[in-house]
Amino acid sequence: MGWSLPIGTVKGTVIRIHITFLLFLAWIGAAAYARGGQESALQSLLYIVLLFLCVLLHEFGHVFAARRYGVRTPDITLLPIGGVARLERIPEDPRQELVIALAGPAVNVAIAALLFLLLGGLRPSMEVDNPGIGLFERLLWVNLFLVLFNLIPAFPMDGGRVLRAILAHRLGYARGTQIAAGVGQAVAFGLGLLGLVGGHPLLIFIAFFVYLGAASEAHAVQMRQVSRGLLAGDAMITRYDSLGPNSRVEDAVQGLIATTQHEFPVVDGAGRLRGVLTRDDMIRALRERGPDAPVLEVMRADIPTLRDRQPLEDALRLMQENRLPAVGVTDGFGRLVGLITPENVGEMMMVLTASPQGRPPFPGYRPPA
């Protein structure tokens, strides 16, 4: 989602357009212009813009349903294959997730019903890409298609979340996610095979997107389940090189080469965390400002800290919601005693998964309920 441009904010949710969506619009316009001239190009672009307005309204259906349960939505990103509303968390109550998942398709049903009343009926034609059919009629059909497409039982589509909510009601959240993710990956294989046999590159792209979405959802839930019963101090890195406030990028480069470390905390004389310099920020600063640039000017200063006795879940939530490269862990005096990064959390998960039941690998570990 890094290649996305913010175009506005509605009720605290930032609306973003991915650069590939703009390229998609340009391709649609050029193809229509070559086929029928300027008027055809304008009609095609208007249709696509209205179509994605329906997609945006679909995503806001999720947003407002989620807010009913106290779940914020930082942003919505429009992609060529649809929209993605990023929820700060997924409710583990199956009834709440079911409502949030169905709210999006319900918006498309409402739009289709409104257009049906406006048109006074509907002809049995689904040629949504035929400019000879009226604009509103094409939009009606495409909203019905969006309902059916989004209810495919595969993550990250709404149908995958509906399936998970139904399964979780009987089998529990973790087991429901595991089964729903497996179904989603099977659907992805089916779509990919259909795309290969039928020569439809878009289906192959969608299959790839669905497969990654299912795997990502399963991984996120597994991480959440495993982290329960652990404290931040159980998962933190305690052996690392740090930088001082007077350090330069050159000093960080030397540490990067001499160690396997990718995130370098910047710590003041009192042992308090000032920020974190990541490998990517370091290379960018080296290229743009040179080796003498102060680390205080190129580091990430938005790195939060947690007490070592706080739940590990809090650190994972902070990293996920704010896309952080690390979270600092402090002692009772506010001094930095460790770092938590996505990489070391992944390694901790592998250790926990491989450990026999009843033999916790950490002294403070308490098995999740």
N, C-alpha and C positions, 0 to 999 in steps of 0.2 A: 504493500500500500504506500510505499515511499514516493512513487511517481504520481502523486495526486495533488490537485490544486483546490484549495478551499474557495467556494463561490458564495458562501453565505452561512448564516446560523439561524436556526429556528428553535426557540425554546431551549437554548443551551446545547443543541446538537449541531455540530459543524457538518455542512454538506460539502463533500469533496467530489471532484470529477477526476478519474484516473486518466493519465495521458493517452492510454490506449483507446479510451472512449472517444476522445477528440480525433484520433487517427481513424477510428471506425466511422465517425460522422463524415470525415473528409472522403473516405473511400466510398461511402454510400452516395454522397453528393456527386462525386466524379463519375461513378458508374451510371447514375441516373441522368447526368448531363450528356454523357456519351450516347445514351440510349434515346433520350427524347428532348434534349436541349435544356434551357434555363428553367422553364416552367416545370418540367418533370423533376429537375433537381430540387427546386424549392418545395414541391409537393412531398417528395421523398424525405427531405430533411424535416419538414413540419411533422410528418407522420412519426419519424423516429423520435423527435423531441417530445411529442405528446405521449408516445409509447413509454419513454423513460420517465415522464412525469407520472404516469400510472405506476411504474416501478418504484419511484420515490415515495408516492403515497402508500404503496404496499409496505415499504420499510418503516414509514412513520406509524403504520398500524402496529408494528412490533414495538416501536419506541414508546407510544402512549400506553400500550398494554403493559410493558415492562415497568413504566413509571408507577403504575397502579400498585406494584409490589415493591416499590422503593429501589428499582434497578435503573441506574443512569445509563445513557447511551451517548458516549463522547462524540461519535461521528458516524456518518453514513457515506459510503464510497460507491459511486456509480461506475460500473465496469461494462465492457461490451456485452457480457453475458448476464447482466442484471445488477442488482444492488446488494450491498453488504452493510447491515447495521451492526456495529460493534458494541455489544453489551458489556458492561463492566464485570458482570458475572451472570451465570445461568442459574436460576432458582432450582434448588434440589427438591422442592415440593412438586410432584408430578402434575398436580392440578394447575399450578401457576405456570409451569412451562408449557402445558397444553394450551392455556389461554393465550400466552404470548406467541406461540407458534402458529395458532390458527387466526390470530388477529390480522396478519398480512394477507393471506388469501381471502379473508372476509372483506377486506377493502376492495379487492378486485371483483368480488361478487357484487358488492354494492355499486361499483362503477359500471359493471356490465348491466345490472338491473336498471340503473338510471339511463343508460344509453338505449336500452331496449324500450323503455317508456318513451324516450325522446323520438325514436325512430318509428314507434308504433308497430313493432314486429321485427322479424329477422328472417332473411332468406337462408336456405340451407347451403351456404357456401363458406368455405374456410380458407379462401385464397387471400390471406392477409397481406401478401406481397404483390397483389394485383392492383395497380393504380386505377384501373377501371372501376373498381368497387368504391363506394362512398367512404370517406375518411372515418366517419363515426361508426359505420358498420364494421370496418376493419379493426377499429379500436375495440369494439364490443367483442369480436371473435378473439382478439389477442389477449384480452383480459381473462376470457374463459380458458384460453391456453395457459396463461400464467398460473391460474388456479391449479390446473391439472399438473403442470410441470413442477410447481413448488410442492405439491403433495406426493411426489415420488419419494418413497421411504428410504432416503439416503441423505446423510450429512453432506454438505451444510444446508441442504434444502429444508424447508419447513416440515416436510413429511418425515424426515429423519428424526426431528425433534418430537413430532407427534408420536412416532413409533416408540422412541425412548421413553416418553412420558407414560404411555400405556404399559410398556414392559416394566418400568420402574415402579409402577403402582403395585405390581405383583411380586417382582423379583428383586427390587432394590435398585438404587441409582447406578451403582457401579456395574452390576450384572446387566441391567437394561442398556447401559451405554455400550458395553462390550458386544452384545447381540446386535444392537442397532448399527454399530460401526461395521460389524461383519456383513450385515445385509447391504449397507451402503457400498462397501467395497465390491460385493458381488454385482450390484447394480452397475457400478463403474466398469467392471470387466465386460458386462453385457453391452453397455453403451459403446465402449471402445471397440468391441468385436463388430458391432453393427456398423460403426463408422468405418472400420477397415474394409469390411465386405462391401458395403454400399458406396464407398468412396466419399464419405462426408467428413471432411476435416474438422468441422465445428463440433461434431459429436465426439470425436477423439479428444478435442480440447476440453469439452465438458466432462468427459469421463476422467481425464487427468485431474481436473479441478475437484470432482466429486471424490475421487480416491484419496487425494491429499486431505480434503476436508474431513472425511471419515477417520483417517489415521490421526489427524491433529486432534479431533474431538476425543478420541479414545485415549490419546497420550495425556491430554490436559486433565481428564477425569482421573486417570490412573495416578498422575502426579498429586492431584488434590487428595485422593484417598490415602496414598502412602504417607503424605506429609502429616496427616493427622496423628497426633501422639508424639510429634517431634517438636523440639524447641529450635529457635534460630541458632542457638549455640551448638546444637548437634550437627548442623549441616554447614557451618561456616568454614572458610579457609582461614587458617591461622598462620601459615607460613607464606609470606609474600614480601616483596620489596615495595617500599613506599617512596614517595617523593615529598620534598619539602616545599613550602611556599616560594622559596627563592630558586627552585629548580628550573632548568630550561628543557626544551624539547630534546636537546642533545643528550641530556642525562637520562631521559625516558627511553630514548632509542638504544642507549647502551644496555639498559635493563631489559628491553625487549629482546635484544640479541643474546644476552647472557642467560636468560631464563625462558621458561615456557609460559610465562605470564602474559596475559592479554589486557588486563585491567590493572592500572596502577593508582592506588589511592593517594591523594595529596593530603598530608597531615601536618598540622601546625605544631608548634613547640609544646603545646599542652596535650598533644595526642588526639586532638579533635579532627574529625574528617572535614575537609574543605571542599572536596570534590573528587572525581575519578577521571583519569585520562585513559581513554580506550586506545587500542591499537589503531583503529580507523581514524580517530581524531588526531592521533600522533602523526600518522603518515600524511594526512591532509595538511596539518600545520607545517610539517617539514617541507612539503611541496610549495605551499602558498606563502609561508612566512619565514622559513629558514630555521636552522638549528638553534638560534639564539632566542627564539620566542619564549616568553615566560609561560610555564604550564598553567598558571592561574588564569591566563587569558584564553587558553584553548581547551581547558578541561570542561567536563560536564559538572556544573555546580548544583544540579537539581537532584542529587543523590540523597535519598532519605536514610535515616538510621533507625534501628530497632534495638531494644534491650536484648541481651543474650537469653533472657528467660521468657521472651515473648514467643507465641506460637510461630512455627515455620510458615504456616498458612498465611500469616500477615505479610511475610516477605514475598511469598509467591504472588499474592494478590497485587502488591505494589509493583512488582516487576512486570506483571501482565498488563495491568491497567495503564501504566505510564511508559511501557516499552523501555525499561531501564536495563543497562548492561550489568548493574550490580546494586546491591543494597548493603549499607554498612551495618555492622553489629557492634554495639558499645557495652561497656560495663556500667556499674552504678554511678561512676563519676563522669560519664559521657566520653570516655576515651575509647578510641577504636581498638577493638580486639579481634576483628575478623571481617571477612567479606562473604557475601552469598552471591553467586553468579548462576545463570542458567546452566552453564557447563557443569559446575560441581554439583548442582541439584540433580542433573541427569545421571551423574556418576553415583550419587547417593541412592537414586532410585534403582539402579542396576544392582547395587549391593543389597538393598532391602529385598528386592525381588528374588535374588539368589539365596538369601539366608533362610535356613530351615525355620519353620514355625516353632515358636517357643524359645528361640535363641536370638533375642534382639541384639543387633550389632552395636547399639548405642546405649550407654548407661541410662539415659533419661527416656528411652523409647517406651511408649505406651501404645499397644496395638489399637488401631482404629476400631471404633464400635461398629 
